[in-house]
């Protein structure tokens, strides 16, 4: 996800200015990005966190919608065919366009932090920028919320791991009980079946597989063939044979409706996007009384918008 799609950077600049006006000093680079938003490049987060697998999955955030309460997605589908007729025949083929739509409810999220002048002075004795720490915590909770809603959904709206539109198959056993070749076939078949289901259409073909952390560790630690003179693990064999697929893990995939979920999916924005119509916005620091300060934050989120159900496929119970 791009930084500009996850954060309202103009408001972060205003926050920095208000911090300086209130006497809370820090380096220009520190307040805006380099520490409390983690190290970044112009497109993606450089520093990865296990609990932020969705944020780093490659699924794009989309900020369309602003303060609307619902977001509608439209997709045009072509129908019909040519007929075996000439110009004079009245029974010509009919080619038409139809539209499919999908609605997502948008949820507003807000938070605030309060501190006193004494809190600031005490933190300074420990060389801690307390204001920066507060905003860093807002950011951490925000990213964890995006991660959870992206994977599991919110208030009845599904996420990546429990989307009812995806085809579902059951694994032949848990990862720990399967031999290397069988474990390889479970994941390889998941990818192949998903890609075959979309006829290898690039925009809909799986380029990422997400699984429980436990399963990922088993893949990395199990030899593809324990009886052969090879040190290649199941995970290494999958990476070799599917070089265009990224394998990631999340603790959220361990128990989804009573079973683990492994999902092969396409991250192209023709397949699915994460709706964040209002990215994280930090307000200016407000002096609420002589020695008390407050900062507010907010964002609005709709969740994962799956535009093509065939772009994902779920393997349960691995």
N, C-alpha and C positions, 0 to 999 in steps of 0.2 A: 504494500500500500504506500502511496506517496504521502510525504509529510504534509503537503498542503491540503490533502483530502482528510487528514486526521485531526488537524489543528487549525484554528483561526489565528494565523500568525500575526495579523494586524493587531488583534487584541492582546497577544503576548507582548508586542512592542509597547502598547499602551500600559500594560501592567508594569513593564520594566521602568517606563518613565514615571509612573505613579510611585514605584518603590523608591526611586531616586528622590522624588519630591518629598517623600515621607522620611527620608534620611537613612533608608536601608540601602547600603552600597554593595556593589558587586561588580565584577568585570562584565563588560558588554556581552561577551560570548557566553559567560556562565549563566546569566539570567534567562536568555532566550532559548538556547538549544544545548550547549555542549555537555551539561551535566544532567539536569533533571529531565530532559527528553531523550537521553542517551546519545551516544555518538551516531551521527547520521551522515548519509551522502544525499545528493539531490533527489534520489528516487526511493531508496529503501533503507530500513533500519540496518545498521551494520552489526550492532550487538543483539544477539538472539537470546530469548528467555524461554525456558521450557513451557511456561504457562501461557505464552503468547504465540502458540503455533499457528493459530488462525491468522493473526496479524501478519505473520511472515510466510503464509501459505502461497501467496501470489494472487489471491483473489483481490480484485480492485475495489476500492471504496468509491462510492458515487454520492455527490453532494446535491443532486437535483432534488428540489422539493421545498427547501427552506423551512418555513414555519407552517406548511400545510399539515393537516392531520392524517391524511392518507396519501400514499404514492401509488399511482397506476402505471403499470408497465404494459406496453403494447408491442405485439409482434405480428408482422405480416406473413401470411402463408400463401404460396401460390398453389392453385388447384386447376385441374382440367388437363386437356391434351388436344392435339390436332386430330382431325378425322380424315379418313381416306376419301376425300371428295375433291371436286374441282370448283372453280369460281361460280358455276351456275347452280350448284347443289345448295339446297336450303338447309341441309342437315350438317352444317359445319361444326367442327369441334368448338367447345366453349372453354376459354381460359379466364380465370377470375382470381381475385384476391380476397382473402378473408383475414380477419384480425382476431387474435387471441389477447385477452387482457388478464392482468393479475393485480390484486390490491394488497398493499401492506399498510397496516396501521403504524403510525409514527408515535413513539413514546418519548416525552420530554424527561430529561434527567437533570437534576440540580444538586449542588452541594455547596458548603461554605466552610471556612475555617476562621477562628477567632484567636487572637493572641494579645498579650499586654506588653507594655513597655518593659516590665520586669522580666518577662519571658525572653525578650530580645536581648537584654543586657546579660542575663544569666547564660544564654546560649553563646554570646560573644566570648565569654570567659573560656569556653571550650572550643573556640574558633569554629563555631557552627553558624551558618547562615540559616536561621530558623525560618525565615520567609521562603527561602528557596526550598527548604525541606517540606514545608507545607504544600507548596505547589507541586513538588515532585511526587508527593503522595496522591494528590488529585490526579496527576497523570497516570500513576501506577494503577489506581483503582479504575480509571477510565479505560485503559488498555485491557485490564482483566475483564471488564464488563463487555467490551467489544468481542473479546475472545470467547466468553461464555455464550453470549447471544448468537455469535456467528456459528458456533458448533451445535448448540442445543436449542436455540430459539428463545422465545420469551412470550409468556402469556398466551399460549396456544398457537403461536406462530413457530413453525419448525426451523431448525438449523441444518447444518450440513450433515450431522451424524444421525438425525432422526427424520429426514425428509421423506414423507410418505409417497412422493412421486418417483423416487428412485427404485429401480428393481433391487430385490433383496434375495440373496442366497445364503444358506447356512454352511459354515465350515465343517469339515469332516471330523474335526477335533480341535482341542485347544493347542496353541502353538507348542507348549511344553511336551505334549504327548506325540507329536508328529515327527517322523524322520525327516531328514534334510530335504530329500527329493520331494516328499509329499508337501512339506511346508512351502517349498519353492512353487510347486504347482498350484497351491491355493492362491497365492498372490498373483502369479503369472496368469492364471485363468481369469481372475477378477479383472485384470487389465485388458486381456484379450477379449473377454465377453463384452466389456463396456465399449471398447473400440469397434468391435464387430456390430454392436447394436446401433451405432451411429454411422456405419459404413465408412469408418476412418475419416469422417469429416473433420478437418483440422480444428475448427472452432469448438467442436463438441467432444473431441477425443481426450481421454484422461491424460493429464501431464503431471498429476500429483496423486500420491496415495498417503492417506493419514491413517494411523493405527494406534492402538494403546502402547504406552511406553514399554510395558512388559513384553508385548509381542515384538516390538522393535529390538529389544535387547536379546530375545531368543533368536531372531533372524541373524543378528550380528554375531552371536556366539555359537551357532550351530553350523557344522560343516555340511556342505552340499552333499558330499559322499564320504562318510566316515571310513569306508573301507578302501578308498583310493588314496594315492600319494598326492594329496592336494591340501592346501591350507585355505582354500576359498570358502568363505561363509555363504550362507543362503542369501544374505543381504548383498554381498559383493557380486554374486552371480546375477541377481536381479538388476543391480545397477549396471552391470556389463551388458546385459541383454536388452535392457530398456533404458538406454542412456538419456533419453529425453523425458524421463519420469523422475520426479523428486519424491523421496520417501521421508515423511515427517511423522512425529509421534506427539501425542497429547494424553495427559491423564484423564481428560474428559471423555475419551473413547472407551474407557475400561468398563463402564456400566451405563449403557443407554437402554432404557426400558428393560432392564434385567439381564442384558447380555452385552458383550463387547461389540464394537462396531469398527470395521475397517472399510474405508471408502476410497474408491478410485474416482477421480473427478477432474473435469476440465476447468481451468481458472480463467479462460478467455471470457471477456465481458459480454460476449454473445451467449454464453452459457449461464453465467450467474454473476451478480454483483452484490456488494454489501452496501445497503442503503444507510448512509449517515448524512441526512439532509443538513444538519447543523453540526459541524465538527466541534471538538472541545474548545470552548471559549472561556478564557480567564478574565474576570472583571478587574477593574482597577482597585487598588488598596484604598479602603475607606477608613477614616479616623472616626470611629463611632462615639467615642468619648475622649476625655483628656488623655487617657493612657491605654486605650483599647483600640485595636485595629481589626478589620475584617476584609476577607476577599471571598468572592463567590465564583463558582464555575458552573457551566451548563453545557449540555449537548442534546441533540435529538437523534434518535436512532429508529430505523424501521426494521432492520435485520437483513438476513440473507434473502435475496430475491432470485429464485431459480427460474431462469427464462427457458430452459430446455431440460425437461426431466431426464431424458436419456443421457445427459451430460454427467450423471453420477450413478454409481452402482455400489451397493452395500454388501459386505460379507460379515455375517454375524457369528459370534461365538468363537473367534479365533483365539 
